[in-house]
């Protein structure tokens, strides 16, 4: 038997900020980093468009896990893997 393995893909956890599109949700991913000179912890955020077949069923404010995938449109390069608790 031959097993099909995927390469390691980037995975991020974030919060749904918009579900107004048909099969797309907008996910806000926050990360923390330390300032190079002052050492203060800074929070940075970025929004990703993620593919979800059931986009209207995922409410705004819900935490989701997204995974990198092939380009699906001009801006959409991620897909929703699971809805977290």
LINDA-V733934 format. One record per pair of residues at least 24 apart in sequence whose C-alpha atoms are under 8 Angstrom apart, sorted by the first residue. I is the first residue (numbers start at 1). GAP is how many residues later the second one is. D is the distance in whole Angstrom. If there is no record, write none. Layout:
i=<I;I>
gap=<GAP;GAP>
d=<D;D>
This chain:
i=<9;9;9;10;10;11;11;11;11;12;12;12;13;13;13;13;14;14;14;14;15;15;15;15;15;16;16;16;16;16;16;16;17;17;18;19;19;19;19;19;20;21;22;22;23;23;23;23;23;23;24;24;24;24;24;24;25;25;25;25;25;26;27;48;48;49;49;49;49;50;50;50;50;50;51;51;51;51;51;52;52;58>
gap=<58;59;60;57;58;54;55;56;57;53;54;55;50;51;52;53;49;50;51;52;45;46;47;48;49;42;43;44;45;46;47;48;43;44;42;36;37;39;40;41;36;34;33;34;28;29;30;31;32;33;25;26;27;28;29;31;24;25;26;27;30;24;37;28;30;26;27;28;29;26;27;28;29;30;25;26;27;28;29;27;28;25>
d=<7;6;8;6;5;7;6;5;7;6;5;7;7;6;4;6;6;6;6;8;8;6;6;4;6;8;7;5;5;6;6;7;5;6;6;6;6;7;7;7;7;7;6;7;6;5;5;7;5;8;7;6;5;5;8;6;6;5;7;7;6;6;8;8;7;7;5;7;7;6;7;5;5;6;7;8;6;4;6;6;6;8>
